[in-house]
Amino acid sequence: MVSPGGGAPLLEVDALRVSFHTDDGVVHAVDGASYSVQAGKTLGVVGESGSGKSVSSLTALGLTRGPGARISGAMRFEGRDLLTLSDDELRKVRGNDVAMIFQDPLSALHPFYKVGYQLMETVRAHNKVSKRTARERAIELLTLVGIPDPARRVENYPHEFSGGMRQRAMIAMALANEPRLLIADEPTTALDVTVQAQILALLGDLQKRLGMAIIIITHDLGVVAEIADEIAVMYAGRIVEHAPTREIFSAPQHPYTWGLLKSIPRLETARGSELEPIPGRPPSLINRPSGCHFHPRCPYARESHSQIDPELAAVPGAPEHQVACLLSAAERATVWQGLARGETPAQAAMRVKVPGRARTVSANDETTER
């Protein structure tokens, strides 16, 4: 696969499937996902909780391997399939060539060890250097991510750092060996808006300095609006839309993407206006809906959509834009134009002669029609 930017991709994921056998049944966490990212570029992977975003990236690091896991497909890093590497081989890649910023820095950092010690261990795991050299590198890393008075802060424990500083420390740890690929899993979760902006700006600045590729995982399209070059939208373990960032925001093609965009608070929204959440809840990955997995929550679905499983295909006239939707391109354009003008989903649905399906959510959160 050649990534949209041209040239061979740094990471190429091809038909990745990850499932877990549990007492309740088989959890289809990732179901045939394919994407790629080039060196120096950023891919945003967005979707609700449980859509498979994190599992796909954890698999690249070998963190989903286990007796109950079934993994197929390919994840080629610089042409080398990570899924075929032994645990020892993957350990050399993890943290050195591919690194990850985990979602909760307080949980990811060990509470009993000083931040500086943990940074030193990360450096020494892949480099034969003295403790003194590793400590100097730890101070350098804390300086790089903008932590004040780094020579003193290396002696602090994680609980002595604020939330934003812990996140910066996690970024420093991930960058310790200057990886080619950085995976950031919800890097701004639980941070206030000002700190979120600082963290995203820091990632963008570090990317320019080091030339690394970034995969940023989030449920918020607003987070990736500025930093990502491309966006992959995941739902129920599948990528339902993949396109350059500008096209996702200017001409989105999938009803799920429309729902994510409409749920973002906007400054021009009148005071007192209610947010527009996507009705219902994400499906069980054990008992997934038949046909289009989004059809039980889609205001534009027809009866046949519960039987036909859409494939990811290029949008006519936009080869870099792919979508898995059973509505025609003309119908999608008409609906989005209505939504962009402020119409409700029911009003927009009438434009393509689909009876509006007003929805309620019952006490057990199951989507129902009326």
N, C-alpha and C positions, 0 to 999 in steps of 0.2 A: 504493500500500500504506500502511496506517496501522499504526504500530508498536503493540505490545501495551500500552504505557503510555498510549496515547491521543494524538491530535494528529499533525501532519505530522512525519515523521522528518527529521533533519538529513541523514543519508545513507541512500539507498535503493538496494539492489543487487537487480537483477531479471534472473533467468535468465542469470547471467554464465557465459560459457564462454571458457576460455583454453587454447589448445593450441600446441605448438611442434613444428615439422617438423624432425626430426633424421635422420641417416644410418640409424639403427636403426628409425625409424618415427615415427608421430605420438604425442607425449606429451600426453595429455588431463589437464592439470594441474588445471583447474577445470571441472566439468561441470554447468552449470545451477544454480549456487548463487544463492539469493535470501535476503536478510535486510535488516534496517534497524536504525538506532540513532538515538535522540533526543538532543537537546542535554541535557547534564547527566547522561546515563546511560552505563552501561558494558556493552558486549557482550564476552563471553569466547568466543573461537573456539579449540576444543581438538581434538586429534587427534595421531596418531603422525607422525613425520617422513615427509614425502612425501604427506601427505593433501591438500595444496593450500591450507593455511592462509595461508602467507606470500604465495603468488602472488596470491591474491585481493586482498590489501591493497596489494601492490606495484603491481598494475594500476591502483588508484585514483590513484596518483602518476605513472602513465605509465612506470613503470620496467620493464615487460615488453614495451614496444613494440620491434619489430625486424622485419627481413625474414622471419624464420622463424616469427613469432608470428601467430596467428589469434585475434582477440578479438571476441566478440559479446555481445549483451545490453545492459544499461544500468547505469550507476553514477551516480545523480543526487544531487548535493550541493547542498542548498537549491534543488532543482528543476532544476539545471543538470547535464546529462549530461557527466561527466568524460571519457567515452570519445570524445566528438565534438570535444573541444577540440584546437586545434593545439598544437604543442610550446611555442610562445611563450605562448599563453594558459594552458597547464597550468603553466608555469614560475612564473607569477604566483600561482597557487593553492598550489603546492607550497612548503611551509615557511612560508606566510603564513596560509592558511585551513585547510590540512591538513598536519600534520607527522608524522614517524615517528621512533620510537626503534628503531634497528637492533639485531640480535641480539648482535653482537660489538662492544662499544664500542672495543676496541683497534684493530680493523680499520676501523671507521667514522671514527675520529678520525685525522687526518693526522699521522704521527709526526714530520714535519719542522717543524711549526708549533706555536706555543704555544697552549694551550687558549684563552687570552683572545683571541688573534688570530682563531681560528676562530669564536668566539662573536661577535666584532665583525663579521666578514664576513657572518655570518648575519643580523645586524641591518641592516647597510648594503645588503644585497641587495634589501631590500624597503622601506627607509626612507632618505630623503635627510637624513642626519645626519652630523655631523663625527666624526672619529676619537675625539675626546675624549668626545663624548656616547655613542658606541658602546662605548667602554671602560667608562664609568660604568654603562651598561646591562649589560655583561658581568659586572661586579662585583655588580650587583644580582641578576642571574640566579643566580650562584653562591651568593649569600646565600640566595636563595629556596629552593634545593634543599639547603641545609644543609651546604655545604662550609665548613669553618673557615678563618679568615683569608683571605677571598676576594681582598682587594687584593693579597696576595702570590701567591696561587695562580694568578691570571690570567697570571702570567709563567712558569708551569711548562709543561713538555711532557707529553704524555699518559703517557709511560713513568714519569713522576714521581708519577702518581696511582695509588692502589690500584684494584683491580677495582671496588669499590663506588663510589669517587669518580669513576672514569671513567663509570660508568653514570649517576651524578648529573649529570656534565658533559653527557652525551648528552641527558638530560632537559632540562637548562637550554637546550641548543641548540634542541631541539624546541619549547620554550616561548618562545623569543626574541621572536616576533611575536604571542604569545597566540592560537594557532590555535583554531578552533572545534571541530576534530576532531583527536585525538591517536591515532595507531596505535602500539602498543607490541608489538614482535615479540620474544617470549621475553625480557622485560626483566630476569628474575632468573636466567637461565642462568649457570652456573659461579660463582654467588655462594653463600656459606654461608647457612645458614638464618636467622641473625640479620639479615644484610644484606638478604636477600630480604624479610623482614618490614618492614624499614625502607623499602625501595624501594616496596613496595606501599602502605604507609601514606602515603608521600610523594605517590604518584600520587592516592590518594583525597583527601588534603588539598588538593592543587593543583586537583583537579577541583571541589571545593566552592568554592574561592576564585575560580576563573576561569569556572566554569559550562560547561566544555567536555565534549564527548562523548569517550569512550575506547573503542577496540577493542583488547583485549589478546589476543595470540596466544600459545598455550602448548600443551605436550603434557601438562601436569599439571593435573588438575581441582582439586587442592588449592590451587593458586595463585590460582584465580579464585573459590574458595568464598566469600570475604568481600567481594571488590571488585566482582564482576560482578552486574548486575541480571538479565541473561539469558545463556544459554549456547547456542552452536551447536556441535554435534559433527560434525566432518568426517571422512569416510573415502573414500579413493580419488577425491578431487576433488568429492565430493558432501556436502551436509549431510544427515545421517541422523537427526538429532534436534535440535530447537530448542524451548527452553522457558525460563520463569523459573528462576532459579538454585535456588530452594527446591524446585521440582518435579523438577529434574534429580537432586537428592540424595535426595529423599524418595520419589519414584515414577518412577525412570527407566524408559524404555520400550524402548530398543534394546539388543540383546545386546552390541553394541560398547561402548556406554556402561556396561553392567554390567561388562564386562571392565576398562575404565579405572578404574571405582570400586573393584573388587575388588583391583586392583594397587597401590592406595595403602597404604603402611605405616600401621598404626594403633597407638596407645599401648596399647590393651587386648589386642593380639595377644600370645599366649604367647611367651616367650623360646624361640628356636630354631625357631619356625615359619617355613616357607618362604613367600616372596611368591608370588602367583598371577598370573603373566604371561599375556597373551593368547597362545594357541598360534599357531605359524606366524609369518609376517611379512606386512607390507602388500603388496598385489599390485603388479605392474608397471603403470604408467600407460600403457604402450604396448600390452600384451596383458592387458587387464582380464578378470576372470572374467565369464562370461555370467550373465544374470539378476541376482539380488542379489549385488553385488560382495563382500559379506562372507560368503557362504554357505560357501566352502571352510574358513573358520576358525570357523564358528558351530556349537556343540554341539547347537543346537536346530533346525538346518536339515533340511528334508525334500528328497527328490529333486526335487520340482517347483520348489524355490526356485532351482535352477540355470537355470531357463527363464523365470521371471517376474521382471520388473524392478519393484520396489516404488516407489511415488510417495510423496512427503512429504504426509502428510494429518493432519488434526486428530485428537487422541485423544478418544474419546467422553466427554463431560462435562467436557472441559478444552480449550476452544477456543484457548487461548494455547499449548498444548503440541502440537507436531507431530512425527511420527515416520515413517520409511520402513522398515516391517518387514512381512513376510508372515505372521507369527504373529498370531493374533487378540488383541484387547485382553484377553480373559479368560485366554488362555494366557500372555501377557506378565505379567499380574498374579500368576498362580500361580507362574511361574518366579522372579520377583523376590522374592516372599515367601520362597521356599525359599532363595535365595541370601542374603537378608538374615539368615536364621536360621543361616547358616554351612554350608549344604549345598554340595557340589561341583557344578559344571555338569552332570556326568553324572547325579547324583542328582536335580537340579532338572529335567533333561530328562525323566526317567521320569515326573514328575508330569503332563506333558502328552502322555504316551504316545509320546514320541520316543525310540527306543533310544539310550542314552548312547553318544556317539562319542568314546571315549578317543583322545587324539591323541599322536602323537610327532612330533618334528622331526628329519628326517634330516640327514645331514652337509651337504647343500647348502641347508638351511633351508627346504625345501619341506614343506608340511603334508601329512601322510599319515594315513589312517585305519586302525584295526585293530579 
